[in-house]
Amino acid sequence: MNGYAIAFVFMVFISSLSQILLKISANEEHTSNITYMINWKVIVSYAVYFGVTLINTLFIYKGLQLSSISMLESFGYIFVPVLSWIFLKEKLQKRQIFGIVLIVAGVVLFSL
């Protein structure tokens, strides 16, 4: 795995953290629809997501093949449930664990 791939997986992880922050904001009580959409957690989450997308587009994509980008992006499907389990105390269901195992197996097979 080259440095671009490692950087891309790190960016997927950061993007997953921003999704967790959006989830936290969505679970909170809000006084109106405006405060539901415009609060610091939502703004920070979208700013981080925009920054990750910008960094990926300007720097990381040029060092990766298109086929490996789609494979590495699948790590987000692993990061979000695990981070939800850690930070939000959500339970991982058997179907989710089975899906994570399938994703890991697919990534391993694809990389051979």
N, C-alpha and C positions, 0 to 999 in steps of 0.2 A: 504494500500500500504506500503510495507516494505522499508527499507532504500536502499536495492539493486535496487528496482524498481525506486525509486526517483533518485538515482545515474545514472541509465541507461537512464531515460528520459532526465536528464541533459546532458549526453554524446550525445544523439541524437540531442539535441539543439546545442551543440558545433559543431557537425558534420554538422548540417544545416548551421551554420555560415560559416564554411569552404566552403560549396557549394556556398554561396552567394559571398564569396571572389573570387572563381573561375569564377563565372558569371560576376563579375566586371572586372576581367582580360580579359575575352573573349570579352567583349564589347569595350575594348580599342583598339586603333590603334597600330599595331606592325610593325616594319620595316622588319622582316623576320619571317619565320616559327620557327627558333630557339628562337628568343625573345618572340614569342607567347607562346612557351612551357616552356621556362626557364626564368622566372622572379620571383621577390620576392613574388608576390601574389600567384603564382602557387606553388612555393616551400613551402611557409608557409601553404597553404591550404592542400597540401598532407601530410605535416609533422603533422599537427593537426589531420587529418583524420587517419593517421597511429597511432598516440598516443592514440586517442580515441579507435581504434580497439584493440590496445595492452592492454589498461586498462580494456576494456570490457572482453577480453579473459582471462586475468590473474586474475581479481578480481571479476567482477560483475556477469559474467555468472554462476559462481558456486552457487550464492545465489538465482537464479531465475529458474523457470520451463521453459522448452522449449516453451510451449504454450503461456506463458506470454511474452516471448521475442519477438515473432512475433507480438503480439498485441501492445506492447510498441514501437516497431520500427515504427509502422504506424504514430506515432506522427511526424515523419520527413515529412510526406506528408502534415501536417498542418503547421509546422514551416517554410518550405521553401517558400510557397506562401506568408505567412504573413510577413516574413522577407524581401522578395522581394518587397512587398508593402511598407514596412517601409523604407528600405535603398535605393532601386532602383527606387522607385516611380512608380512601375508597378501597373496597375489597376487589381483588382481582378474581374474576370468575374463571371457571375451568375453560370456558370457550376462549376467553382472552389469553390465558396462558397457552392454550393449544395454538392459537393464532400467532402468538409471539414465537413459539417453537417452529411453526411452519415458516415464518418470515426469516428467522435465523437460518433454517435449513436451506431456504431458497437463496439467500445471500451467499451462503457457503458454496452451494452447487453452482451458482452463477459465476463465482470467482475462480472456479477450477479451470 
